[in-house]
Amino acid sequence: MISKQLVGYTIAEIKARITAQGEAMMKGEQIDTAWRFGFRGDYSLIEEMIRPEYLCLDHRMGLEANFESEKVLMKTMSSMVPRPCKILYENEEIVVTRWFSKFKETDLRYIAVMSTFHVREGKIFRQEVVRELLDYDLSEGQDWNWEDYE
């Protein structure tokens, strides 16, 4: 059953999914895995992690959305290649992450995202997002490349 759900994922993502189902992960790692799957259309891990009153506030766009609206936005980002996030801070009430992504469009675009996830009783009830378009390729001069995450 799991093998059918994992069609179209990279090996790293499959390993992350297995880890998510088998061993305890830090909340930040769970968020990274869940949202990366969400951008591929699999929202099951996110749905397990959020409270019914969940809201996402995007400060740059001035948009506040519930999860159903956020799923619609995620679907429009199908050309996005997210790199795994870096956990900047984490405790029982808050997780702060930094993400870098590449959009594979006619003109390549790169974006930096900082997200703060507010947690109550072990589940996310609010996410605040700040995004910034970048005018350079983040992978240049690094020990990784975008193809590792496609």
N, C-alpha and C positions, 0 to 999 in steps of 0.2 A: 504494500500500500504506500509506504513512504517513497519508494523509488519513483512512482508515478508523479508524486508531488514535487520531486526534485529535478525533473526534466528541465533543461535550460539554465541550470545554475552552474557556477564555476565550482571546481573542487574545493576551494577555500570556503565557499558558502555552504556546500554540503557538509563539510566538517563542522562548520559553525552550527548548522541545524542539528546535527547529531549531538554536539556538545550541549546545545540548548535543551535537548530533550533528555539527556542522560546525566549530566553532572551539574552541580550548583555553579552558577555564574554570578559575577558581580552585576548589579543592576545596570551599570553603564554598558557592560558587554551585552547584556540582554537587549538593551535599547538599540545598540548598534546593529545587532543581528536582526531584530524585529523590523527596524525601519529599512534596512537594506532589502529584506524580503518584501516589504511593503511597496517599495519602488518597482518591484517586479510583479506586483499584482497579488501577492500572497499576504493578506492582512491578518492571518490567524494568530500569529505571535503578538502583534500589536494589540489585537482585541483582547487577548488574555491579560495584557499588562495595564490597560486603561480602565478608569472608572466610568460609569455611565454619564457623568456630568463633564467629561473631558472637553477641554477647549484648547485650541492652539492660537496664539497671538503672534502674528508676524509684524514686527515693529516697522520694518521698511515699507511694507505694502499697506500698513494700517488695517490689516484684516484679522478678524477673529472668527475662527471656524470650529465647528464640532467635528467629530471624527468622520462622519459621512461626507461632509464638505471637503475635509482634508484628503479623503480617498480620491475624490474627483480631481483635486489638484495634483495628487501623486500620479494619476493616470496621464496627465498632460506632460509629465516629465519623463516620458519613456526613453528619450534620447540621453538621459543623464547616466553618467558612470560615477557612482559614489565611491570614494575611497573610505576604508574603515575610519571610524571616528577616533579621536584622541579624547580620553576622559580627563578633563581639566580639574574637576572636583566632584566628590561623591560622598554623601552620607545618607542616613535613612530618610531624609526629607527632601533632598535635592540632588540632581545629577546635572553637571555642566559639561557639555561636549563641544568639540570643534570638528567640523567636517570640511573636506575639500571635495569638489566634484567637477567633472568635465561634462559639457553638453556637446554631443556629437551632432552638430547641425552643419549647415553650409559653411558658416563661419564658426570655428571652434570657440567656445566660451568656457571660462573657468570661474568658479564661485567659491567663496569661503562662507561657512555658516557656523554661527555659534548658537547652540540651543541650551536652554535651561528647562529641565523637566522637574516639576514639583510633584512630590510623592506624598500620599496620605494612605495610611494603613496598607503599605506595600504596593499600591497601584498609582499610576500617573493620573493626576486630575487636571494638570495644566502644563502646557509647553509654551515657552516664549522663544521666538526665533529672531535673529538678526542676520541678514544676508548682505554680502558685498561682492559685486562683480570684480574680477581681477583682470588685469591686462597682461598677464604672463602665465606660462605653463608651470604649474607647481612642481611637476616631476623633473624638470631640468636640474641637473646637478645632484639629484637624489639617488638613493639606492633602490628605487622602485620605479615602475612605469605603469601607465594607465591600463595597458593590456593585461596586467595581472588581475584586474578587477572587472574586466568586461565579460 
